């Protein structure tokens, strides 16, 4: 029987037949460690260092010992412990030891390079402990000494500091941790663990419920101070179970473990081996990192590589050059708008890709399906993933299909709160459990969603609201353009004008005159002057990015305003 067509922008996806797990992460770790003790759980592949790995059995044992040591040192259920650590086996041991104790790991972005940012995190989240990796060339320790003058002279306790009222102890992860004065080596937490300590730990673990907060992810802070997204044990063990993986799969991501996209909890929920790649896939050494990333796929036999949009152009070239993709089961991607011609090129070559629209707060929202026609996969963000999705207007009313509005989602993997910020929590999560994404979307009659930018990015030109995607999509087939961003430039009379910002492909010889000619061909001028024709055009070598390597639209807009105000006539379309 055919499903009835939708008339309102509300879609509840049918059950995918996968029952949610009711175990806590700690219980699942014990089960995986007992069932497959010799199977690799987590593998760290570093472009500059030897392969690092830990088995399920080792992960179980190490986390039991560390958790017992933490409890012996006085760590209580609900205590907050900041973790400032790059992707490593040690990171996972710390994170999963804390899920046994009921303490809450506060996962600090590895991109943090400011002692003020670390202090803000410690104070806002009321962290009792800080577990830090010394960092390459001891840069993290230098940040701590900037944050706590005289750290090396005062011993490991910093409880009496007025500007850090909650912090008591800093533990340091390093082969020579004893040399970092003012901190305690994290190895001291493992020392002298006896059967009684392990028994006490297991008693504590038995009191932990899956609906309790099990971790806090910090956002990049590109819009100001970061938000701290508190997630449950249920989130950790269920958020990715709907994409059809099994224990024989090998999953790989180049996102740091402190990002939700690099979270290794998939090893608990499914029992797979997770490969975490440490390599620069953006920036001046990107080619070195990309070469290493794709080499790892072949050498390690990866069949589920998570790949982000900025890597897809490289992927297309390699597939066109004969890269063997026969063993790849699915390649999830997403996080930002992807050029349509790039998507189409990969799909036409038979690459098994799934575009995923997701957030830390809610997990997966929508995804394209392998069975979808190419045109659907190119034009749409996808259909709901075992959840409810709706599009609402400014009054909270569900809009008709084909109408734009804010995307909202409701499912069982919802975040708890923005830790320490009730106002932001109320704005994002309503009393009925809907997460308000602040994204603008349109739903079609079959429930498929397309995303058209953020509410804060809508351009107000006179009396018309223009979604940047409506302009950006016009350039999806342009062969000389790498990325394009449409943004608003303040205007004293019509509120905003449209500025077209273009990151060109190297060596293609793109010119402002060529862009103008293309626009004159593609856009229709409205006789009243209110239309989507860009008013200004700017060329960039590359766009600035944020902590998560997504393009930073706020920085692009600020730079566009600066350049237009400096030479308005020269930038005019």
C-alpha positions, 0 to 999 in steps of 0.5 A: 500500500502506498504511503499517503502524501504529506500535507503538513511538514511533519514526518514520523519515520517508521521503526527501523526494527532496531530496539534501543539498548537499555544497558549503561555504557559501563555494562556494555563495556564489561559485556564486550570485554568478556565476549571479545577480549582479544579483539581490537576496540580502538586503534589510533592511526597517527601520521607521525607516530606508531600505530596505537591500539587497545583490545576490548579486554585491555580497555575493560581492565584498564578502565576498571583499575582507573575507575577504582583509583579515582573512587579511592581518591575521593571522586564522587558520582556527579563530580565534573572532571575536565579532559584536555587530551588529544586523540589517544588510547589514554583519552578513551581509558579516561572517558570510559573509566569515568562512566564507571564512577558516575563522574561526568567528563567535560570534553574540552576541544583540542583546538583550545589554545587559550588559558582563558578558554580553559579557565572559563570551561573549568569554572562554568562547568564547576570541574573538580579535577582536570586530567590533561595530556602534556601535549606535543612540545608541552603546549598544554602544560604551558597553557596551565602555567599561564592559567595558574601562575606559580603552578610549579611552586605550589604543589598539585592542589589548587583548591585555594585559588579564588579565580578557580574555586572548584578545581582541586587537582590536575593529573598529567598524562605523559611518559615523564609526567613527574617532571610537570611540577604542580600536577600529579602523574595520572599513573598514581591513580592506577597504583596499588589497586586491590580487590577491595578497591575493585569491589567498591568500584563495582558497587558504585557502577551498579548505581549508575543509570543510563539516563544520567549524564555521562559526558559533556561536549563543548561546542566550538565557541565560534558564536561566543563562549562555547555551549556545553552539551550534556548527553546521557548514557543512552545517547552514547549507546544508541545514537548511531545504531540505526545506520546498519552496522555490525561487529565485523565492520571497521569504522574510521573517522579523522575527527578528534575524540572530543568531538561527537563525530569522533566519539568512540562509543560506537565500540560499546553499542555495536562491538566494532573496531573504531579507527581514529585518524590523527592527520591534518586533512585541512590547512597547509599540510592537508595533502600529507594528511589526506594521503595518510587517511586514504592509505589507512582505508586500504591498509586497515581494510576500513569499510565504513569511513566517515568523511567530511565534505572538505575531503570529498573533492579529493575522494572524487579524484581518487575514485576517478583514478581507480581507487578500489571502493568495492569493500566500502559498505557506506561512507557517511558524510555531512556537517555542511552544504555539499556542492551538487556536482560533487555529490552527483559525480560520486554517486554516478561512480557508484560510491556508497555515500550517505549524507547525514544531517545530525547534531550533537544535541539530537544525534541523527536527524535525517539521512539519504538512503542507498535506495534513493534515486540519484536526483533525490540524494543530490537535491535533498538532505534525507529522510528522518532517522527513527525519529520525528521531524517537523518544520515550524513558523515563528509562532511554532505552527507546523507549516505546509509542505514546501514551505520554509521554517525552522527544523525541529526533531524529537527522539530518544537520543536527545541531549539533557541540557546545556550545562550551566545555561538554563536560558539557552536550554529553554531556547533549544529544547521545549517542554514537549521534548522537541529540539529546535535546531535554528536551521531553516528547512523545507519538507516535501510531500514524501517527508524528505528534507532540504536545509537552507541555512541558519535562521541567523543567516537569512538575508533581509533585503527590503521586505524580502527574506532570502535564504543564502542556499537559494543563491548558493545552489545556483553555483553548484554546477560551476566548474571553477568554484570550490565553495560559495557563501552568500551573506548580508551586508548592512544597508541604511535603507533596505536593511541588507544587500547581498554579497557573494563570497567565492572560494575559487579552485586553484589554477582555474583563472576565475575572475570577478568579471566572469562571475558577473557574467554568470550571475547576469545569465542565472538571476532574473532582475526584479523590476522593483529591485528586490531579487536574489541578484548579488549586489557585491562579489568577493573572491577568496583563496580559501574560507576561514574555518572554525574549530570543527573545520566547517567554514565559519560564516560569521568570519566570512561575513565580517571580512565581507563587510570590511572589504565592501566598506573599504571599496564599495564601488570596486566590489559591486556586481 
